[in-house]
Amino acid sequence: MIQIAVTESQGFNVLRLARIKPKMQAYVDSGNFSGITTLIARRGQIVHFEHTGVRDNSTQAPLDSSTIFRIYSMTKPIVCTALMTLYEEAKFHLFDPLGKYLPDFAKVKVWDNGQSLADPVRPILIRDLFTHTAGLTYNFLEDTPVSKMYLDAGLLSNAEASLESVTSELARLPLAYQPGSRWHYSMSIDVLAHLIEILSGCPLQEFLKERIFSPLDMRDTGFSVPEQNRSRVAAMYGHPDIATHQFTEIVTSPTGAVDVSKTYPVDNTKTFARGGHGLFSTAADYLRFAQMLLNRGDLEGERIISPAIADLLHSNHLAPNLMPFSIAVVGMPGYGFGLGSRVLMNPAESGMPGSTGEFGWAGAANTYYWVDPKLEIIGIFMTQHMVSIEPAQRDFQVLAYQALVD
């Protein structure tokens, strides 16, 4: 059973925390979300864990602490952390050329000015993949012709393709930009996931279970959901699945659930395991991962990474000329980027409360987490609404900090 700490003992005002629920309820009542889970922890203690609405409109099954969510790009920090356990074993270095381990990438070309193919000015480095500066892209980012090549190749939509085959196809296609020349959100973490397999000799899902999920007791996190738990998976609403690139019709009410079974299968344990998305998890499970990061690599005596490597993960690795970065039209002022997560450099520029060094990431279906090491706060927001433009996550973060009075 999940225990809620006395809020005042952790510096939160209970009346101010009570402002969160009505705001989340307003989003549910407006029809923008079927249900929302919010969680706040400080100093290792949960001070707020609430569920608003339902996990499935058709059944009216309520959200609760057992609800399982597709966390999409919140897969990325887990994969990056797992790869850094191999860095600790001196299996690779951040400035190693990717081609040293995946030779096909040593021959990659660059789509130069959208007109011709050119040689890269330098090799792709492993650090470039962590920081989304390798020159790769995504099929849904339409600012380069290479994105259309990804779409035509079915790089995201073919759930039966192995991670190895997807990575090989990425190496066959040109880069959208010269390595190191700009920050551009991409499938680079999928390449890192395959690098895990190459360096460890172990399938990604088994490696994550061994290095992350089992030691952290993340029992409901994985690339599939056991049959007996599938009724706990929250229904998806909003746009069609991001992997199919079908954005022409928007579902304006949670009554129209999106079928993501083909591109994000619940029960496929053999082939569907990616680095950039694919994991299922619960708010409570993800809290254990985030708390380990806040603790600089340790949770309840289980050491995942060393403090020095944890600090390296969440330091800014972007040159000044690559900041501020943005995902399509969504800007990230005030933030740099670490090894797989954004890192707050200037709170005033960000326009959001938080301390320098705060880090975190989000998922396409409106899942979101942040860790504030200075104030020892973790926030987790979970729902299942694909690519919503509603500022619910930002509202939750503001409401969390306004409730902190000590």
C-alpha positions as CSV (number, residue, x, y, z in Angstrom):
1,M,0.0,0.0,0.0
2,I,1.3,3.5,-0.9
3,Q,1.8,5.7,2.1
4,I,1.2,9.5,1.9
5,A,3.4,11.5,4.2
6,V,2.2,14.4,6.4
7,T,2.5,17.3,4.0
8,E,3.7,19.8,6.5
9,S,6.6,17.6,7.5
10,Q,7.9,17.9,4.0
11,G,7.3,21.6,3.6
12,F,4.0,21.6,1.7
13,N,0.9,23.5,2.7
14,V,-2.1,21.1,2.6
15,L,-4.6,23.8,1.6
16,R,-2.4,24.9,-1.3
17,L,-1.9,21.3,-2.4
18,A,-5.7,21.0,-2.5
19,R,-5.7,23.4,-5.5
20,I,-4.4,20.7,-7.8
21,K,-7.5,18.5,-7.8
22,P,-10.0,21.1,-9.0
23,K,-7.7,22.2,-11.8
24,M,-7.3,18.6,-13.0
25,Q,-11.0,18.0,-12.6
26,A,-11.7,21.1,-14.9
27,Y,-9.6,19.4,-17.7
28,V,-11.6,16.2,-17.3
29,D,-14.9,18.0,-17.2
30,S,-14.1,20.0,-20.3
31,G,-13.6,16.7,-22.2
32,N,-10.0,17.2,-22.9
33,F,-8.8,14.3,-20.8
34,S,-10.6,11.2,-19.6
35,G,-8.5,11.0,-16.5
36,I,-5.4,12.4,-14.9
37,T,-3.0,11.0,-12.2
38,T,-0.7,13.5,-10.4
39,L,2.0,12.6,-7.9
40,I,4.4,14.7,-5.9
41,A,7.2,13.4,-3.6
42,R,9.8,15.2,-1.5
43,R,12.8,13.8,0.3
44,G,11.7,10.3,-0.5
45,Q,8.1,10.7,0.8
46,I,4.9,11.0,-1.3
47,V,3.0,14.1,-0.3
48,H,0.4,14.1,-3.0
49,F,-1.1,11.2,-5.1
50,E,-4.5,11.8,-6.7
51,H,-6.5,10.4,-9.5
52,T,-9.1,12.4,-11.4
53,G,-11.6,10.9,-13.9
54,V,-11.5,7.4,-15.4
55,R,-8.9,5.3,-17.2
56,D,-11.5,4.1,-19.8
57,N,-14.6,6.1,-20.8
58,S,-16.4,3.1,-22.2
59,T,-16.2,1.1,-19.0
60,Q,-15.9,4.0,-16.5
61,A,-13.1,2.1,-14.8
62,P,-11.5,4.6,-12.4
63,L,-7.9,5.7,-12.4
64,D,-6.0,4.4,-9.4
65,S,-2.4,3.7,-8.4
66,S,-2.5,0.4,-10.4
67,T,-3.3,2.1,-13.7
68,I,-0.8,1.3,-16.4
69,F,0.1,4.0,-19.0
70,R,2.0,4.0,-22.3
71,I,4.8,6.4,-21.4
72,Y,6.2,6.9,-25.0
73,S,9.3,9.1,-24.7
74,M,9.6,8.7,-21.0
75,T,11.2,5.5,-22.1
76,K,14.3,7.5,-23.2
77,P,15.7,8.5,-19.8
78,I,15.4,4.8,-18.7
79,V,17.3,3.6,-21.8
80,C,20.0,6.3,-21.4
81,T,20.5,5.4,-17.8
82,A,20.8,1.7,-18.6
83,L,23.4,2.4,-21.3
84,M,25.4,4.5,-18.8
85,T,25.7,1.3,-16.6
86,L,27.8,0.0,-19.5
87,Y,29.8,3.3,-19.6
88,E,30.7,2.6,-16.0
89,E,32.1,-0.7,-17.1
90,A,34.3,1.2,-19.7
91,K,32.5,-0.6,-22.6
92,F,32.4,2.7,-24.5
93,H,33.3,6.4,-24.3
94,L,31.0,9.3,-25.0
95,F,33.3,10.7,-27.8
96,D,33.7,7.3,-29.5
97,P,32.5,7.4,-33.1
98,L,29.3,5.4,-33.5
99,G,30.8,3.6,-36.5
100,K,33.2,1.9,-34.2
101,Y,30.3,-0.2,-32.9
102,L,27.8,0.0,-35.7
103,P,29.9,0.1,-38.9
104,D,27.0,1.0,-41.2
105,F,27.0,4.5,-39.6
106,A,30.5,5.1,-40.7
107,K,29.2,5.3,-44.3
108,V,26.2,7.6,-43.7
109,K,25.6,10.6,-45.9
110,V,24.0,14.0,-45.1
111,W,21.1,15.5,-47.0
112,D,22.9,18.8,-47.8
113,N,20.6,21.8,-48.1
114,G,17.8,19.6,-49.2
115,Q,19.3,19.1,-52.6
116,S,22.1,16.5,-52.6
117,L,24.0,14.1,-50.5
118,A,27.3,15.1,-48.8
119,D,29.8,13.5,-46.6
120,P,29.5,14.4,-42.9
121,V,32.1,16.9,-41.7
122,R,32.8,14.6,-38.8
123,P,31.6,11.2,-37.5
124,I,28.6,10.8,-35.4
125,L,29.8,10.5,-31.8
126,I,27.9,8.5,-29.2
127,R,27.4,11.6,-27.2
128,D,25.6,13.1,-30.2
129,L,22.9,10.4,-29.9
130,F,22.3,11.1,-26.2
131,T,21.9,14.8,-26.9
132,H,19.9,14.6,-30.2
133,T,22.7,16.3,-32.1
134,A,23.6,13.4,-34.4
135,G,21.6,14.7,-37.4
136,L,18.8,12.1,-37.2
137,T,15.1,13.1,-37.1
138,Y,11.6,11.7,-36.6
139,N,9.0,11.0,-39.2
140,F,6.5,13.5,-37.7
141,L,8.9,16.5,-37.8
142,E,8.3,17.9,-41.2
143,D,11.1,20.5,-41.4
144,T,13.3,18.2,-43.5
145,P,12.8,15.9,-46.5
146,V,14.5,13.2,-44.5
147,S,11.5,13.0,-42.2
148,K,9.4,11.8,-45.2
149,M,12.0,9.2,-45.9
150,Y,11.5,7.9,-42.4
151,L,7.8,7.8,-42.9
152,D,8.0,6.0,-46.2
153,A,10.4,3.4,-44.6
154,G,7.9,2.8,-41.8
155,L,10.5,3.3,-39.2
156,L,8.0,3.9,-36.4
157,S,4.9,2.2,-37.7
158,N,6.2,-1.4,-38.1
159,A,5.9,-2.9,-34.7
160,E,7.1,-6.2,-35.9
161,A,10.5,-4.9,-37.0
162,S,13.4,-5.7,-34.7
163,L,15.5,-2.9,-33.1
164,E,18.4,-4.2,-35.2
165,S,16.5,-3.8,-38.5
166,V,15.3,-0.4,-37.6
167,T,18.8,0.8,-36.8
168,S,20.1,-0.7,-40.0
169,E,17.5,1.2,-42.0
170,L,18.4,4.5,-40.2
171,A,22.0,4.0,-41.3
172,R,20.9,3.5,-44.9
173,L,19.0,6.8,-44.9
174,P,20.8,10.2,-45.0
175,L,21.2,12.4,-42.0
176,A,19.0,15.5,-41.9
177,Y,21.8,17.7,-40.6
178,Q,25.5,17.6,-40.1
179,P,26.5,15.9,-36.8
180,G,26.8,18.4,-34.0
181,S,25.4,21.3,-36.0
182,R,22.0,21.5,-34.2
183,W,19.7,20.0,-31.7
184,H,17.0,18.1,-33.4
185,Y,14.6,15.6,-31.7
186,S,15.1,12.2,-33.2
187,M,15.3,8.4,-33.2
188,S,18.8,8.6,-31.8
189,I,17.8,6.8,-28.5
190,D,16.6,3.9,-30.6
191,V,20.2,3.6,-31.9
192,L,21.5,3.8,-28.3
193,A,19.1,1.0,-27.4
194,H,20.6,-1.2,-30.1
195,L,24.1,-0.2,-28.9
196,I,23.1,-1.7,-25.5
197,E,22.4,-5.0,-27.3
198,I,25.7,-4.9,-29.1
199,L,27.8,-4.1,-26.1
200,S,26.0,-6.4,-23.6
201,G,25.0,-9.2,-25.9
202,C,21.6,-9.1,-24.3
203,P,18.2,-8.2,-25.8
204,L,17.1,-4.7,-24.7
205,Q,14.1,-5.8,-22.7
206,E,16.1,-8.4,-20.8
207,F,18.9,-5.8,-20.1
208,L,16.5,-3.2,-18.8
209,K,14.9,-5.8,-16.5
210,E,18.3,-6.9,-15.2
211,R,19.8,-3.5,-14.7
212,I,16.8,-1.2,-13.9
213,F,13.4,-2.8,-13.4
214,S,14.3,-5.8,-11.1
215,P,16.7,-3.9,-8.8
216,L,14.3,-1.0,-8.5
217,D,11.3,-3.3,-8.0
218,M,9.4,-1.7,-11.0
219,R,7.0,-4.6,-11.3
220,D,4.6,-3.0,-13.8
221,T,7.2,-1.5,-16.2
222,G,8.1,-3.3,-19.5
223,F,7.5,-3.5,-23.2
224,S,4.4,-5.6,-22.8
225,V,1.7,-6.1,-20.2
226,P,0.9,-9.6,-18.9
227,E,-2.6,-10.8,-19.8
228,Q,-3.9,-10.7,-16.3
229,N,-3.0,-7.0,-16.0
230,R,-4.3,-5.7,-19.4
231,S,-7.6,-4.4,-17.9
232,R,-5.4,-1.9,-15.9
233,V,-4.1,-0.3,-19.1
234,A,-5.6,3.2,-19.6
235,A,-7.4,3.8,-22.9
236,M,-5.8,6.2,-25.4
237,Y,-7.5,9.3,-26.7
238,G,-6.8,12.3,-28.9
239,H,-4.9,12.1,-32.2
240,P,-4.2,8.8,-33.9
241,D,-1.0,7.2,-32.8
242,I,2.1,9.3,-33.4
243,A,3.9,6.4,-35.0
244,T,1.5,6.3,-38.0
245,H,1.8,10.0,-38.7
246,Q,-2.0,10.3,-39.1
247,F,-2.8,13.8,-37.8
248,T,-5.5,14.8,-40.2
249,E,-8.5,14.0,-37.9
250,I,-8.5,15.1,-34.3
251,V,-10.7,13.3,-31.8
252,T,-12.1,16.2,-29.8
253,S,-13.7,14.1,-27.0
254,P,-12.4,11.2,-24.9
255,T,-15.4,9.2,-26.2
256,G,-13.4,8.4,-29.3
257,A,-10.6,6.1,-28.1
258,V,-7.6,5.7,-30.4
259,D,-6.6,2.1,-31.4
260,V,-2.9,1.9,-30.9
261,S,-2.9,-1.9,-30.7
262,K,-1.0,-2.3,-34.0
263,T,1.7,0.2,-33.5
264,Y,2.1,-0.1,-29.7
265,P,1.1,-3.7,-28.9
266,V,0.2,-4.7,-25.4
267,D,1.2,-8.3,-25.8
268,N,4.1,-8.5,-28.2
269,T,7.1,-9.6,-26.1
270,K,9.4,-10.8,-28.9
271,T,10.0,-8.0,-31.3
272,F,8.7,-4.6,-30.1
273,A,11.3,-3.0,-27.9
274,R,12.6,0.4,-28.8
275,G,14.7,3.0,-27.1
276,G,12.7,6.1,-27.9
277,H,9.3,4.7,-26.9
278,G,7.5,1.5,-26.1
279,L,7.5,1.1,-22.3
280,F,4.4,0.7,-20.2
281,S,4.6,1.9,-16.6
282,T,2.6,3.2,-13.6
283,A,3.1,6.4,-11.7
284,A,4.4,4.5,-8.7
285,D,6.9,2.6,-10.7
286,Y,8.2,5.7,-12.5
287,L,8.5,7.4,-9.1
288,R,11.0,4.6,-8.1
289,F,13.1,5.3,-11.2
290,A,13.0,9.1,-10.6
291,Q,13.8,8.7,-6.9
292,M,16.9,6.7,-7.8
293,L,18.0,9.5,-10.1
294,L,17.3,12.1,-7.4
295,N,19.4,10.0,-5.0
296,R,22.2,10.1,-7.5
297,G,22.0,6.5,-8.5
298,D,20.8,4.6,-5.4
299,L,17.4,3.5,-4.2
300,E,17.0,1.6,-0.9
301,G,20.5,0.2,-1.1
302,E,20.3,-0.8,-4.8
303,R,23.0,1.1,-6.6
304,I,22.2,1.5,-10.3
305,I,24.8,4.1,-11.3
306,S,27.5,5.9,-9.3
307,P,26.9,9.5,-8.0
308,A,29.5,10.8,-10.5
309,I,27.8,9.2,-13.5
310,A,24.4,10.4,-12.3
311,D,25.8,13.9,-12.2
312,L,27.2,13.5,-15.7
313,L,23.8,12.3,-16.9
314,H,22.1,15.5,-15.8
315,S,24.7,18.1,-16.6
316,N,24.2,20.2,-19.7
317,H,26.1,18.8,-22.7
318,L,24.9,21.4,-25.3
319,A,27.2,24.1,-26.7
320,P,25.8,27.7,-26.2
321,N,25.1,28.0,-29.9
322,L,22.7,25.0,-29.8
323,M,20.4,26.6,-27.2
324,P,17.6,27.3,-26.7
325,F,16.4,24.2,-28.5
326,S,12.8,23.3,-29.6
327,I,10.7,20.3,-30.7
328,A,9.0,21.6,-33.8
329,V,7.2,24.8,-32.6
330,V,7.5,23.9,-28.9
331,G,10.4,25.9,-27.5
332,M,12.5,25.1,-24.4
333,P,13.9,28.4,-23.3
334,G,16.2,28.3,-20.3
335,Y,17.0,24.6,-20.8
336,G,20.1,22.8,-21.9
337,F,20.2,19.0,-22.5
338,G,22.0,16.2,-20.6
339,L,22.4,12.6,-21.6
340,G,18.8,11.9,-22.5
341,S,16.9,14.6,-20.5
342,R,16.4,18.3,-20.5
343,V,18.3,20.2,-17.8
344,L,17.2,23.6,-16.4
345,M,19.9,26.2,-16.8
346,N,18.1,29.5,-16.2
347,P,14.7,29.3,-14.3
348,A,13.8,32.9,-15.2
349,E,14.2,32.2,-19.0
350,S,12.1,29.1,-18.7
351,G,9.1,31.0,-17.3
352,M,8.4,28.1,-14.9
353,P,9.2,27.5,-11.2
354,G,12.1,25.2,-10.4
355,S,15.7,25.2,-9.4
356,T,18.8,25.3,-11.6
357,G,19.6,21.6,-12.4
358,E,16.0,20.4,-12.5
359,F,15.7,17.7,-15.1
360,G,13.0,15.5,-16.7
361,W,11.2,14.6,-19.9
362,A,7.7,13.9,-21.3
363,G,5.9,11.4,-23.5
364,A,3.7,12.0,-26.5
365,A,0.5,10.8,-24.8
366,N,0.9,13.5,-22.1
367,T,3.0,11.7,-19.5
368,Y,5.6,13.9,-17.8
369,Y,8.0,13.9,-14.9
370,W,10.5,16.3,-13.4
371,V,13.2,16.0,-10.7
372,D,14.4,19.0,-8.7
373,P,17.6,18.0,-7.0
374,K,18.0,21.2,-5.0
375,L,14.6,21.1,-3.5
376,E,14.4,17.3,-3.5
377,I,11.1,17.2,-5.4
378,I,9.7,14.8,-7.9
379,G,6.6,15.4,-9.9
380,I,4.8,12.9,-12.1
381,F,1.8,13.6,-14.4
382,M,0.1,10.7,-16.2
383,T,-2.8,10.6,-18.7
384,Q,-3.4,9.1,-22.1
385,H,-4.2,11.8,-24.6
386,M,-2.1,11.9,-27.7
387,V,-0.3,15.1,-28.5
388,S,-2.6,17.5,-26.6
389,I,-1.8,21.2,-26.6
390,E,-3.5,21.8,-23.3
391,P,-1.1,23.2,-20.6
392,A,-2.1,20.7,-18.0
393,Q,1.4,19.5,-17.3
394,R,2.6,23.1,-16.8
395,D,-0.4,23.9,-14.6
396,F,0.4,20.9,-12.4
397,Q,4.1,21.9,-12.0
398,V,3.1,25.5,-11.0
399,L,0.6,24.2,-8.5
400,A,3.2,21.8,-7.0
401,Y,5.7,24.6,-6.4
402,Q,3.1,27.1,-5.1
403,A,2.2,24.6,-2.4
404,L,5.8,24.3,-1.2
405,V,6.2,26.8,1.7
406,D,9.3,25.5,3.4
